[in-house]
Structures are given as structure tokens and as C-alpha cells.
Amino acid sequence: MELVRVRDSIWNDNRLLRLLAEHPGSDRIVLRAVLDAVAAKLDEGERPCSAVLALADRLELEGDDDVKGLGTLRGASARLRRRLAQRLDSRVRAVLPVAL
């Protein structure tokens, strides 16, 4: 699925992906398309880091191993992998019930 037809710059493309990942109206279908686009960019060596972290915050993708897998792609730096793990860990803690 192509999100946009006109390519302006890598920076703008990555910003658009982040905005789509953060948008409250983005449903699971849109988020999966963003995830696929982000994965392709990371695999090419680009660094859409803010979009990766925005996807990690989305509960609609909870349990989706593909989000965690973004950290294994070529463009993922050690810093991105660390921050991604932190976001995913905090997401898990946010949905777990508190023991009394």
C-alpha cells in the first residue's frame, strides 16, 4: 500500500510516517501500513526513528511482534533498539493490572 505518491525528501517522508503513527484516528489497518513502510525504510538503511517509537506506543499493535522486529533491521541503531525496548516494556506495564 502506497501512503503517498509524491516523494519530497527522506526527512519529510519520515515525518509523515510519524504523524500517521501518532494520529488518534489511525486504525490498525493504517498502523500496519505505516509499520510496513517503516520496516522497508529501516531495511534500506534509513532511520525513521520517531515513527518507530510512535508505533511502539500504539496499543492497537499490542502483541504484534513486527513492532519489536523493527529493532533488528539494518537501519536500527543501538539507541533506537534500547528506546524501542523501553517503550514496549512500558506499554506492557501500562496494560497489566496492578496487584493489590
N, C-alpha and C positions, 0 to 999 in steps of 0.2 A: 504494500500500500504506500503510495507516494503522498507525503504530507503537503508538500508544496512543489510547484513546478519550476519556479524561478529560483536560481541559486545566486545569492548575493555575496556572501563570504562565509567562511567557516565559523567565525565568531557569531554572525547573525543566525546561522543555522543552529548552532549550539544553544543560543539564547532562545530561539523559537522552541526547541525541544524542551528546554527547562520550563518555559512558560506553559506549554501544553501539559507537562508533567505536574505542574503546580496548580493548574486551573481546577477549581472546585467542580466545574461541570464536565470535566473529562471522566468518562466512564471507563470500565475495564477494557473495552474494545480500543478506545483511543490510547489508553495507557499501554496496552500491548503493542500497538503500532509504534508508539514512542520508544518503548523498550527495544523493539526490533531495530529501529533506526539508530538508537544509541549504541546497541551492540555492534552494528555494522561499522559505525564510526570508530569505535574503540578497536575493532579488529583491523581497521585500516591504519591505526596508529594515532588517530585524532584523540582529543581529550575533552569530551563533553561532560566534565566532572560535575557541574552543578545539576545537570539533567539526571545523572546517575543518582546523586544524593536526593533529589526531589522524588525520583521513583522509589527510592528506599523508604521514604516517608509515607507512601500511599498504602493505606490499609487494604485497598481493593486488590493489591497484588500480594497480600499476605499469603505465605505458604508457597509463593512462586519461586522456585529455585533458580529461574532465569535471572532474577534480580541479583541474587548472590553471585551468580556466574559472571556477571559483568566485571567483577574484580579479577577474573582470570584472563581477561582478554589483553591483547598486546598493548593497547594504549593506557591500561590501568597502572598508575604509579603505585608505589608502596603507600604513599599518603592517601590516595584515593581508596585503596583496599582497606586501610585502617579506618578511615572515616565511614566507609560503607558498612563495615562490620559493626561499628559503634551505632550507626543509625538503625541497622537491622536488629541489634540487641535491644536498643531502647524501644523499638516498635513491639518486640515480643513482650517486654516488661509492661508496656502500656496496656496490652490486651489481656494479660494474665490477671486473674482475680487475686485480690490481696487476702492472705491467710489471716484469720483472726486468732 
